[in-house]
Amino acid sequence: MSGLLVAATDTECGKTVLTCALVAYWRQYCSPRRLGVLKPVQSGIGDRELFQQVFNLEQSLEELNPVFYQAPLAPPIAAALENTIVDLTPAWQRYVALQNTCDWVLVEGLGGLGSPVTDELTVADLAADWRLPVVLVVPVKLGAIAATVANVALARQHRLQLQGIVLNCTTPEAEDKVEQLTPPDMISNLTRIPVLGVLPHFSDPTNIEQLSSAARTLSLEAIMPTPFWVA
């Protein structure tokens, strides 16, 4: 497994939190192995700026995110406002370059698996076309079970290699309501996909030590290449 797509059931679910946690873990335990980080398409200021701020990655904003639009909207809509269309060629070329120079590549998606990347392709299509295994981030909130079942069904429709599900506490209150709102056993039974762990709510999502510690609580053997995760 040379790459992994961090996907989610919707926007604001915690894709960036999980990506940051995995990067922090890699920095602490897998150095000097090289990690590549890629946000193929981004609309509005956000993830690429955070990655560069927190980790000081040896990648420019353009290398982190080859396709960027100013408006915080779905990419094809944001692109239309700039009188253009979404061209994924630079993103694919950057992914191939990272594969050739890195031991592992983390690719962060946008929205849910059904979110549009272009006028014709969804995040699930991108994962299938790039042959990326996927980890699905699910927020601990009411309605998340149904959204998870729907996204897993979409993943199966596209024959994606779904490695597992990570629950994310998007609010402090969610930490005490995991069993009520997103019971792991129920989600695993309904989807036949393992729940790999639960991320806590981070009061400071830039705290590298806390991010790395949270990553260690996950079933990393299902997420990372075998030689790199620490039991």
C-alpha positions in Angstrom: 0.0 0.0 0.0 1.9 3.1 -1.2 -1.0 5.5 -0.8 -4.2 6.1 1.1 -7.2 8.3 0.6 -8.6 9.9 3.7 -12.3 10.2 2.8 -15.4 11.0 4.9 -19.2 10.8 4.9 -19.6 14.5 4.4 -17.9 17.9 5.0 -16.6 18.9 8.4 -16.3 15.3 9.5 -12.6 15.2 10.5 -10.6 14.2 7.4 -8.1 16.9 8.2 -7.9 15.8 11.8 -7.1 12.2 10.9 -4.7 13.3 8.2 -2.8 15.6 10.7 -2.8 12.8 13.3 -1.2 10.4 10.8 1.3 12.9 9.7 2.2 13.7 13.3 2.6 10.0 14.0 4.8 9.5 10.9 7.0 12.4 11.9 7.5 10.9 15.4 7.9 7.2 14.6 8.8 6.7 11.0 11.5 9.3 10.4 13.6 9.4 8.2 11.2 7.6 5.9 9.6 10.1 3.5 5.9 10.9 3.6 4.0 12.7 0.9 0.8 14.7 1.5 -1.6 15.7 -1.2 -4.8 17.6 -1.3 -5.7 17.1 -5.0 -8.4 19.7 -5.2 -9.2 22.5 -2.7 -11.8 25.2 -2.8 -11.2 28.1 -0.4 -8.5 28.6 2.2 -8.1 25.6 4.5 -6.3 22.3 4.6 -3.2 23.0 2.6 -2.5 26.1 4.6 -3.0 24.2 7.8 -0.7 21.4 6.8 2.1 23.8 5.9 1.6 25.8 9.1 1.6 22.8 11.5 4.2 20.5 9.9 6.4 22.8 7.8 6.3 20.2 5.0 9.0 20.3 2.3 6.2 21.0 -0.2 5.0 24.3 -1.5 1.3 25.1 -1.4 1.1 24.3 -5.1 2.7 20.9 -4.5 0.5 20.2 -1.6 -2.6 21.2 -3.6 -2.2 21.3 -7.4 -5.8 22.4 -8.2 -7.1 25.3 -6.2 -10.2 27.6 -6.5 -10.9 30.7 -4.4 -14.6 30.1 -3.6 -15.4 27.6 -0.8 -17.8 25.7 -2.9 -17.9 22.3 -4.7 -14.9 22.4 -7.1 -16.9 22.4 -10.4 -19.0 25.3 -9.1 -16.0 27.2 -7.8 -14.2 26.5 -11.1 -17.2 27.9 -13.1 -17.0 31.1 -11.1 -13.5 31.5 -12.4 -14.6 30.7 -16.0 -12.8 27.4 -16.1 -13.3 23.7 -15.5 -11.7 21.3 -13.1 -8.6 19.7 -14.7 -7.3 16.8 -12.6 -4.1 16.4 -14.7 -1.8 18.4 -12.4 -3.2 16.5 -9.3 -2.6 13.1 -10.9 0.9 14.1 -12.1 1.8 15.3 -8.5 0.5 12.0 -7.0 2.6 10.0 -9.4 5.7 12.1 -8.5 5.1 11.6 -4.8 4.7 7.9 -5.3 8.0 7.8 -7.0 9.8 9.7 -4.3 8.0 8.8 -1.0 7.5 5.7 1.1 3.9 6.5 1.6 1.4 9.2 0.2 -1.6 10.5 2.2 -4.3 11.9 -0.1 -7.0 13.9 1.6 -10.3 14.0 -0.3 -13.1 16.6 -0.1 -16.6 16.2 1.3 -18.1 12.7 1.2 -17.4 9.9 -1.3 -20.3 11.2 -3.3 -19.1 14.8 -3.5 -18.3 16.1 -6.9 -14.7 16.7 -7.9 -15.6 17.6 -11.5 -18.9 17.8 -13.4 -18.7 14.1 -14.1 -16.5 12.6 -11.3 -17.1 12.1 -7.6 -14.5 11.4 -4.8 -15.3 7.7 -5.1 -14.5 7.9 -8.9 -11.2 9.5 -8.1 -10.3 6.8 -5.6 -11.2 4.1 -8.1 -9.3 5.7 -11.0 -6.2 6.3 -8.8 -6.6 2.8 -7.2 -6.3 4.3 -3.8 -7.3 2.3 -0.7 -9.7 4.3 1.5 -10.2 5.0 5.2 -13.6 6.6 6.0 -13.9 9.2 8.7 -17.3 9.4 10.4 -18.4 12.2 12.8 -19.9 11.2 16.1 -23.3 12.9 15.6 -27.0 12.0 15.1 -27.6 10.7 11.5 -24.0 9.5 11.1 -25.0 5.8 11.0 -27.2 6.2 7.9 -24.6 8.4 6.2 -22.0 5.7 6.9 -24.1 2.9 5.4 -24.7 5.1 2.3 -21.1 5.9 1.8 -20.0 2.3 2.3 -22.5 1.2 -0.3 -21.1 3.8 -2.7 -17.6 2.5 -2.0 -18.7 -1.0 -2.8 -20.4 0.1 -6.0 -17.1 1.6 -7.1 -15.2 -1.6 -5.8 -13.0 0.5 -3.5 -10.6 -1.1 -1.1 -12.2 0.3 2.1 -9.6 -0.3 4.9 -11.9 0.7 7.8 -13.8 3.4 9.5 -12.5 6.0 12.0 -15.0 7.8 14.3 -14.2 11.4 15.1 -15.5 13.5 18.0 -16.3 16.8 16.3 -17.4 18.3 19.7 -16.3 17.8 23.3 -19.7 16.4 24.1 -19.4 13.7 21.5 -16.7 11.9 23.5 -19.4 10.7 25.9 -22.0 9.9 23.3 -20.1 7.5 21.0 -22.2 4.5 22.0 -25.4 6.4 21.6 -24.7 8.2 18.3 -22.3 5.9 16.5 -21.9 2.6 18.3 -18.9 0.9 16.7 -20.3 -2.6 16.9 -23.5 -1.6 15.2 -21.6 0.3 12.4 -19.4 -2.7 11.8 -22.4 -5.1 11.7 -24.3 -2.9 9.3 -21.4 -2.2 7.0 -19.2 -5.3 7.4 -16.3 -2.8 7.7 -14.1 -2.6 10.9 -14.2 0.5 13.1 -10.5 1.2 13.6 -10.9 3.5 16.6 -12.2 6.9 17.8 -10.4 10.2 17.6 -11.1 12.6 20.6 -12.1 16.2 20.3 -9.0 18.4 20.0 -9.2 21.7 21.7 -6.0 22.6 19.8 -5.9 20.7 16.5 -2.3 21.9 15.9 -0.9 20.1 18.9 1.4 17.6 17.2 2.0 15.5 20.4 -1.7 15.1 21.0 -2.3 14.3 17.4 0.4 11.6 17.3 -0.9 10.1 20.6 -4.4 9.9 19.2 -3.1 8.1 16.0 -1.5 5.5 18.2 -4.9 4.5 19.6 -6.1 3.5 16.1 -5.7 0.1 14.4 -2.8 1.4 12.3 -2.0 -2.0 10.8 -5.1 -1.4 8.6 -4.1 2.1 7.6 -0.3 2.3 7.2 2.2 0.2 5.3 3.2 -2.8 7.5 6.8 -1.8 8.3 5.9 1.6 9.6 3.3 1.3 12.3 4.3 0.8 15.9 2.4 -1.8 18.0 
